[in-house]
């Protein structure tokens, strides 16, 4: 298979498996999405979706959020981990949104990345899912799968994002990054991986990855 054929195979397989793609984090607008994505760092979407209703019942906009103290925010979000840093970020970015953007989340990736505790991946998710601007946020699943599929060298997420944007058509980015995440969770996880179920890696996978998998299987 040529690289072009591999890319087409990935697109068509994912489209078949995930004709409609649910957004993993529950939210109702750009602000609640921004907070949910920030909370998801080194946590699970399931855990975040359990905590955000409690937080958003008290504050679902920047004006209400700054009426809470950092300590109150930290107490609510403690189960998602890294709560001191995240609480500080949530309070700080809410204040900036009020002071600089009249309480609105800016639809600009550079402006988003300037907010406290908002990195490139978080900003990209908000651009894609809240504003429908073509973005390709790379999480651990995408990073792992792009390497397994021999579509990126796996050196770092910056390179993986660059490769993904180069290989896949821009009009598919927003849908595709979510499809790859769901596929990674369901068919090609980091642990407990069963190659028999993972049709994409089985078909186009990097030789080194496939060889290592079969070696491990042989060793039992």
N, C-alpha and C positions, 0 to 999 in steps of 0.2 A: 504493500500500500504506500502511495506517496503521502507526504504530509497533508496535502490538500484533501486527499481521500480520507485520511484519518480524521481530520477536522469535520468533514461532512458526516462521517460515521458517528462521531460524538454528538453532533447537533441532532441528527435524525433519531438516534437512540434515546437521547434525553427528551426530545419532543414527544416520542411515543410513550415513554414512561411517565412524563409529567406534562400533559397537554395544558393544564392550568397549574400555576405555581403559587402555593400559599406563602405569604410572607411570615417568617418564623416568629417575629416579635409583635405582640399585640400593641396597637397604638391607634390614636384617632386623628392625629395631625402631625406636622413636622416637629413640633416641640416634644410631644410625648414619644415620638420615634427616636429623636436625638437622645433623650434621657434613657430610653430602653436599650439603645445600642451601646451607649456609654456604660451602662450597668452590665452588659453582657461580656465585657472583657474578662477573660479567665473565669467565666461562669457558664452555665448552660441556659439556653433559651427557655427551657421548662421552668427553671428556678426564677429567672427574670420575670416570666409571665405570672408567676405566683406572687411576686413582690410588687410589681408595678400597680396593680389595682389598689393596694393598700396605700402606696405613695400618692397615686393620682387622685384618690378619694380626698386626700388632704390638700394636694397642690398639683393641678394639671396644666398650669401655665406659669411663666416666669414671675408674674406679680405675686401669685399665691406662694410660690416656692421661696421667695426671699423673705416672706413673713415667717417662715420656719427658720429655726437656727440650724447651723451645720450639725450640731449634736443631735437634733431631732431627726434630721435627714439620715444621719449615720445610723441611728437606732433602728429606723424602719428598714434600711437597705442592708443591714448587717448580714443576713443570710446569703447574699450574693458574693460576699468576699470583697477584699480591698476597700472596705467601707470608708475609712478615713479619707483616702485619696479621692474616691468617687463622690463622697458627700461634699468635699471642698470644691471639686470640679463642678458639680451640679449647682451649688450655691453661687459660685463665681461666674459661671457662664450665664446663669439666669439674670444676674445683676448687669452683666455686659449687654445682654439682649435688650434689657429695659433701657439702659443708658444710651446705647448706640443704635439700636434697631427698632425702637418703639415696641419692644416685646415680641417682635416677629423673628423667626429663624431665617437668616439670609440664604437665598438660593445661590450661593457662591462658594465654591470649594475652598478658596483661599481664606475667605472670611470665616468659614466654619473651622478650618484648621488653626486659626488664631485663638479660638475659644479654649479655656482651660479644660484639660483632660480629654480633648477631642483630637485624635490622631487622624492620619490619612484614611485609614480603613473606615472609621466611624463617619468621617465627612463624606466618603464615597457612598456608603450605604444610604445616608440621608439624601444625597443628590439623586441617587438612583430611585429609591423607594418613595421619597416624599415629593420630589420635584420632577421625576421621570427624565432626568438628564442622563444620557448614556455614561455609565461608570462601570468599573469592574473591580469591586472590593474583593480583595483576596484574604480569605480566612485560612485556618489550618487545613480544612478539607480540600479547598481549591489548590492550595500549595502542594499538598500531598498527591492529589490526583493528576495535576499537570506534570508532576515528576513521574509518577507511575505510568502515565500515558505517553511519556517521552516527548511531551510538547514544551517542556521547560527543563532547565538543568537543576532546578531546586536549590540554587545557591542562596537566594533570599526572596522575600515576598515582593520586593520592588521589581526584580527581574521577572518573576512569575507574572505579575500584573502587566508588565511591558509585553511579554510574550503572548499572553491571553488577548490583549488588545490588538496585537499585530495579526494574530491568527484568525480570530473570530470576527464576523461582521458587526460593525458598531450597533446596528439596529437590534441585534440580539443580546447585547451585553447584559442589560438589566434583567432579562428573563434567564439567561444562561448561567449567570453567577449563582442564582438561587437554585436552578436545576442541578448544578454540579454539587452544591452543598447538600441538597436532599439525597442525591445519588451517593455521595461520600458517606453519609450517615447510614443509609440503608444497605448499600451493596459493596462499598469499598472502605470500611472503617480502618482505623489505625490498628486496633486490637480485635481479635476474633474474626479476622478476615478470611472469607471463603471464596477463593478464586472461581469456583464453579458458578457461584451466583453473580460474579462480577464480569458481565459480558464485555464491557468496554475494555477493561485491563486485559482480559483473556484474549481479546482480539487484536488490540494494538499496543499492548504493554511493552515497556522498556525491557529488553532481553535480560539485563542484570537483575531487575526486580523479579521477573518471572523465574529465573534460575534460582535466586535466593529463596523464593517461596517454595519451589519444589524440593530444594535441599532440606529446608526446615521440615517439610511434610515427610520426607524420606526418613529423617532422623526421628520423626515421631514426636 
